[in-house]
Amino acid sequence: SDLLHIAQVFLSTNFRRLPVVSGTDLRGQISRRDVLVATHDLMAPPREREANLLYLSSIHERHAAPIA
């Protein structure tokens, strides 16, 4: 099932967790919190990446690098 179907099951029942099965094998469970976290991740704006400073070890030693 997809995320929307699972959310609908949680909204229309009192279930707090749903089993995840593959054939007849139990693989795990999905909780209401899992659905909320997945929904938040889908709707959250993308994080800005931290800028990494360029370090050229062949030019300067790390402690003597001109940019700290």
TAHUUR-V339594 format. One record per residue. N is the residue number from 1. PHI is phi in radians with two decimals (none if undefined). BURIAL is I if it has 9 or more other C-alpha atoms within 8 Angstrom, else O. Layout:
N/PHI/BURIAL  N/PHI/BURIAL
//
This chain:
1/none/O  2/-1.63/O  3/-1.04/O  4/-1.15/O  5/-1.14/O  6/-1.12/I  7/-1.08/I  8/-1.12/O  9/-1.07/O  10/-1.13/I  11/-1.22/O  12/-1.69/O  13/-2.31/O  14/-1.68/O  15/-1.09/O  16/-1.80/O  17/-2.50/O  18/-2.17/O  19/-1.31/I  20/-1.96/I  21/-2.15/I  22/-2.21/O  23/1.20/O  24/-1.90/O  25/-1.62/O  26/-1.38/O  27/-1.75/O  28/2.89/O  29/-2.59/O  30/-2.05/I  31/-1.80/I  32/-1.03/I  33/-1.11/O  34/-1.01/O  35/-1.17/I  36/-1.12/O  37/-1.13/O  38/-1.11/O  39/-1.15/O  40/-1.06/O  41/-1.09/O  42/-1.23/O  43/-1.67/O  44/-1.23/O  45/-1.15/O  46/-1.12/O  47/-1.27/O  48/-1.42/O  49/-1.36/O  50/-1.29/O  51/-1.34/O  52/-1.67/O  53/-1.34/O  54/-1.36/O  55/-2.17/O  56/-1.85/O  57/-1.17/O  58/-1.33/O  59/-1.72/O  60/-2.32/O  61/-1.24/O  62/-1.01/O  63/-1.22/O  64/-1.81/O  65/-1.10/I  66/-1.20/O  67/-1.97/O  68/-1.49/O
//
